[in-house]
C-alpha cells in the first residue's frame, strides 16, 4: 500500500511541476496596445460594436480589423481618446452601431416580474439577482446600462432609468460670471471717487 501512494504522489508532483513550467514559459504574449485600448473603452460589454465585449473589440482595433468609431456608449469622447492613442483622425460615431445616450441603469418592476430568469441569462456583468419564479432586482452599482436585458423580458418589466446623482457624483454648478470692477483713472483713489 505504501509504494502505490509514493508513485501517485511522485507522478502528481512531476505533473504539477510540468504544468507550472508550461504556464510560465508558454503563455501568450500580452498585447500592450490592446490593453491600452481596452482601458479607454467604457466596459459596458453591450455588443453594439459587433463584438461580444470590450476586450475583443480592443483586440480587433489593435489588429486593424475594426474602426475606432463603433462604440456608442463611449461616444465622441471615446472615439477622440482612441484616435489620440493610435495617432489616427477622429471619426464620427458610426450610426450603424447605435447612437450615444445618457448613462442609464436597468430597473425591474418587481410587481410585474414573473421570475423567468431570461434577463439574468442576458446580463453580461451579472448585475441582476433573482431565482426562477421569484422576484428579480438589479444591483445598481454593477449595471453598465448595456440594455441587453430588455429584449428577452417577456412582460416588459425592465426600464432604463438615468440615475440621480449621489454625493460622489454631485457637481456644483459653475458660478455666474461677474464682470470685473471698473478701473479708476490713474492717480484717483477709491475714497476720492466715492461720493460723500
Buried (B, 14 or more C-beta within 10 A) or exposed (E): EEEEEEEEEEEEEEEEEEEEEEEEEEEEEEBEBBEBBBEBBBBBBBBBBEBEBBBBBBBBBBEEEBBBBBBBBBBEEBBBBBBEBBEEEBBEBBEEBBEBEEEBBBBBEEEEBBEBBBBBEBBBBEBBBBEEEEBBBBBEEEBBBBBBBBEBBEEEBBEBBEBEEEEEEEEEEEEEEEEEEEEEEEEEEEEEEEEE
